Amino acid sequence: MSLIQDVAGGGGHDPVPGPPPLPRKDKGGKGLSPGASFALRKTGAALGTLFFVLVVNFFLFRLLPGDPIGMYTRGRNVPAEQLAQLRAELDRPILEQFLTYLRNPFSSTIDSAQFNRPVWELVTERIWPTLLLVGTAIVLASIIGVWIGIKAGWKRGKSFDKVSTGVTLTLYSMPEFWLGMILLIVFGVGVLGLPGVFPIGGISTPGVDTSSLAGWLDVAWHMVLPVTTLTLVYLAEYALVMRSSLVDEMDEDYLTTARAKGLSDKFVRRRHAVPNALLPTITLIFLNLGFTVSGAITVETVFSWPGLGLLSYEALRGPDVALLQAIFLLFSIGVVLANLVADLLYAVIDPRVRS
Amino acid sequence: MKVRRRWHAWAAFTSAIAVLVALPLLPASAEESPSPATSAADKTVFTVGITQDVDSTNPFTGIAAASFEAYQMMYPTLTEYSAADFSTVPGLAESWEESADKTYWTYKIRPGLKWSDGEPLTARDAAYTFNRVINGDIEQTNYGGYTSTITKAVAEDDTTLVLYVKKPSPIMYQLAVYILPEHIWKDIDGKKVKSYKNEPENGEAVVGGGPYVLIERRKGEYLRFAANPNYYAGKPAADEVVFRVYKNTDAIAEALRKGEVDYANDLSANVFNSLEGAEGITTVPSVYSGFNQIAFNMGAALTDGTPIGDGSKIVLDPQVRLAVAQAIDRQVLADKVYGGFATPGSTVIPPLYTNLHLEPANPVGFDLDAANATLEAAGYTMGEDGVRVSPDGERMSLRLLGRQESSESQKVVEYVKDWLAQIGIEVNVKIVSEDTLYEKVGNGDFDMFEWGWVVEPDPDYQLSTFTCDQRSTEEDGTIYAGLSDSFYCDDEYDQLYEDQKLETDQAKRAEIVKQMQQKLYDSNAYVVTVYYDNPTAYRSDRWTNFTPQPEPDGVLLFQYGTWSYESIEPVTADNADTTSSSGGGVNPALIVVGVVIAAGLVLGGVMIGRRGRSEDDVE
């Protein structure tokens, strides 16, 4: 269980269970409400992190050895003058390159050395499939996972708890690409004489107009296996965290008080226990949201999903510095933003954090 | 109230799962309606599985292998490589002739041709394309290697193209420059060309002149091509060709088994063997134009002769390289490492190029005793620890680099290490990424490494990798690798290279090319380990009449040309219905199974729900 607690604590929050603090007097020293100053502080920290990432991002990939242009043109009959021209950009003084980069890291003039096209163009055309896949999976996983966690935690030790904890622990320990491959073999390829009904890969069938209803169905159809894979793996995490934090709340005095007031068991759970127990789960959900863009690389590979996963892999070859730094910047922004949202939301849900 | 709510939740949960289980059954009909409907509506679609997406459909900017496959489908070239033996055959040009004074070439373009949009396709389009490359910038990247000797292109009339050359060159037989429609490309200037996508717009196909035109592209997913009715060799039989992207060959193999694709190549030996005998699928090993080698550092240096790197002096001795060549059992590598899908190697021009390949008269076979004797005679005496010592007193310990990206490479270097240990050479194997290997080799920081090349039908590029000019270069303190990775440098060889570059008599040129192979073979700059196959499988229950290149057992697609795309024919409808089990409607058995599972889940849910309720009641 320490693993689970690590995950819950991973966001840097320590939801101390205990009685709600006594109301305090507003300090009001700086003329800002504690909520606003908290928000400002967190936003500032996020911006700082982003800048740090920006700088590290630039220099880190330039430490990689290699002559990407030579590598990309090996086996192709490229004239020497053309090679020199292709190398010119990478050969500019590093500080000069850094300043250009800082001026606009999202500039459309930064080209991928490998594909000879603007990196952000490459990245944006791949980002939607990934968002669609991981976004759907996270929404499904958080709803189902939280629901299972509540069920299991509230009736700790009962058969539902035993079965669901067993199943979720198994799912939690499964590598997602492995689960994906199993699902692909069973439902995509077919076993024991049963034909597989789901597609082996891709996001749509060639020739189907994706803007039509048939097209939507077709995409949904292609999503079933990869989304199921990710959902199963993610929901296990949510269910386990939700369960353990609900169990932590179970013996609290305020629940006894609530029951003593004559409230129904269901009401006590819904209105008193669950809101308090939700905190670590929310952190986790948002942290995972941050990984949406980067998290599904292996599942994308298993299901030939045209997302960012393969692009990141291709960028490493060479290495394609400009493309690498664009992708990592995007990943970092995702994580930092999601963290910020989690922090702010946390403060809304739990007043203790603000003060 | 309480009971109702609980029931409600359980019902939601179980029905959600039931829907998930049943989902496969419902849309099976939904999906099947769009995809086979397109083929069922009298359209035949040939689907090729590819692992690397086409990176750009603009022939000036793409670099991926699949991109060039797309370009040759979309655009014609002046001449083509024959399917039978790679000899030059008519393409857009019916005939060609070098002028008597060897200063220009005249190509007679087929008369009365049209682009796919109905505009006339003439020698003017060809002249436009060549001039664009010659005077271009970005345009040079992909095609500059072919036009470096051409000074200008002139269309004397609609069917006569004249290309003026600086010096005679055999490349003029095979100019792999895709002829583009001037009426489209004249609007895309040198600045716009880099970002020009050349993709279908508003449902309009990209105007082309090859056997197929591009009608749809979805990045990372697929490309769709439609047969071009205006193609000079006639409209191909397959109405559409689709390139569908998968992320690995295992997935393509499964898609082939299932019928999602009709063609898969580059299969691993295991996957290939598992597909053998599968219903409706035919497997062919396909001889290929690639070889792998163990290369030596023959004195790493810059083009001006300045030595670089830290290569061992030991491998500079030709007798040591000969001994290594004698100690490598190529047959074992082909059988054990490549699963039989390879043949033992000899020279750097693979034997499928029958007109150019040299089968050495003095083949070096696997013979450990001979290898030991070679070293003994050259003065390398066996040390106490089983490692020989050179006449200079240096221990025979060598570094050998293998490639992370290739499991075959990693096995080969281990085999070589074992064999060399038996002749008293200690080998330190290191596995590195191809990026790192490229870097290390360019800097001369190696003794031996394993890698390979894919050889084009024109031998010039491959032969150039052994010229002195292709050694590394230095600029502002940074060393850039040239094409040479053995640093072989021989004046006589360089002279032969220049000679073949100017020889426009193809038979005479082949003689020179063979002499060059002999020189390389004798030097053992490379020990060519194997020529590897391209294991391929296709749906023979749907498609027939592929054209191998070369005959009779060459590759079926990804050729130098579009032979198979033009020749394949769908197997007749009656046939396909009886043999193809996949891609059809919903299997009734499956519906039954699905319903049973769903019912079981619902029932189980109810049961657990009930139990839960009774526990509640107890509480």
Chai-1 contact restraints between the chains, C-beta under 6 A:
chainA,res_idxA,chainB,res_idxB,connection_type,confidence,min_distance_angstrom,max_distance_angstrom,comment,restraint_id
A,P65,B,E439,contact,1.0,0.0,6.0,A-B,restraint_1
A,G66,B,D435,contact,1.0,0.0,6.0,A-B,restraint_2
A,G66,B,E439,contact,1.0,0.0,6.0,A-B,restraint_3
A,D67,B,Y480,contact,1.0,0.0,6.0,A-B,restraint_4
A,G70,B,A481,contact,1.0,0.0,6.0,A-B,restraint_5
A,M71,B,D435,contact,1.0,0.0,6.0,A-B,restraint_6
A,M71,B,Y438,contact,1.0,0.0,6.0,A-B,restraint_7
A,N77,B,G145,contact,1.0,0.0,6.0,A-B,restraint_8
A,N77,B,Y461,contact,1.0,0.0,6.0,A-B,restraint_9
A,V78,B,T141,contact,1.0,0.0,6.0,A-B,restraint_10
A,P79,B,Q140,contact,1.0,0.0,6.0,A-B,restraint_11
A,P79,B,G144,contact,1.0,0.0,6.0,A-B,restraint_12
A,Q82,B,Q140,contact,1.0,0.0,6.0,A-B,restraint_13
A,Q82,B,T141,contact,1.0,0.0,6.0,A-B,restraint_14
A,Q82,B,G144,contact,1.0,0.0,6.0,A-B,restraint_15
A,F115,B,D55,contact,1.0,0.0,6.0,A-B,restraint_16
A,N116,B,T61,contact,1.0,0.0,6.0,A-B,restraint_17
A,E125,B,K219,contact,1.0,0.0,6.0,A-B,restraint_18
A,V189,B,E254,contact,1.0,0.0,6.0,A-B,restraint_19
A,P195,B,N587,contact,1.0,0.0,6.0,A-B,restraint_20
A,V197,B,P24,contact,1.0,0.0,6.0,A-B,restraint_21
A,V197,B,A28,contact,1.0,0.0,6.0,A-B,restraint_22
A,I200,B,A251,contact,1.0,0.0,6.0,A-B,restraint_23
A,I200,B,E254,contact,1.0,0.0,6.0,A-B,restraint_24
A,I200,B,A255,contact,1.0,0.0,6.0,A-B,restraint_25
A,I200,B,E260,contact,1.0,0.0,6.0,A-B,restraint_26
A,G201,B,Y246,contact,1.0,0.0,6.0,A-B,restraint_27
A,G201,B,A251,contact,1.0,0.0,6.0,A-B,restraint_28
A,G202,B,E221,contact,1.0,0.0,6.0,A-B,restraint_29
A,I203,B,E221,contact,1.0,0.0,6.0,A-B,restraint_30
A,T205,B,S35,contact,1.0,0.0,6.0,A-B,restraint_31
A,P206,B,Y222,contact,1.0,0.0,6.0,A-B,restraint_32
A,P206,B,R224,contact,1.0,0.0,6.0,A-B,restraint_33
A,P206,B,V242,contact,1.0,0.0,6.0,A-B,restraint_34
A,G207,B,T38,contact,1.0,0.0,6.0,A-B,restraint_35
A,V208,B,P34,contact,1.0,0.0,6.0,A-B,restraint_36
A,A214,B,P34,contact,1.0,0.0,6.0,A-B,restraint_37
A,L217,B,P27,contact,1.0,0.0,6.0,A-B,restraint_38
A,L217,B,A30,contact,1.0,0.0,6.0,A-B,restraint_39
A,D218,B,E31,contact,1.0,0.0,6.0,A-B,restraint_40
A,W221,B,P27,contact,1.0,0.0,6.0,A-B,restraint_41
A,W221,B,E31,contact,1.0,0.0,6.0,A-B,restraint_42
A,V224,B,L23,contact,1.0,0.0,6.0,A-B,restraint_43
A,T301,B,K247,contact,1.0,0.0,6.0,A-B,restraint_44
A,S304,B,Y246,contact,1.0,0.0,6.0,A-B,restraint_45
A,S304,B,K247,contact,1.0,0.0,6.0,A-B,restraint_46
A,S304,B,A251,contact,1.0,0.0,6.0,A-B,restraint_47
A,P306,B,G220,contact,1.0,0.0,6.0,A-B,restraint_48
A,P306,B,E221,contact,1.0,0.0,6.0,A-B,restraint_49
A,L310,B,K247,contact,1.0,0.0,6.0,A-B,restraint_50
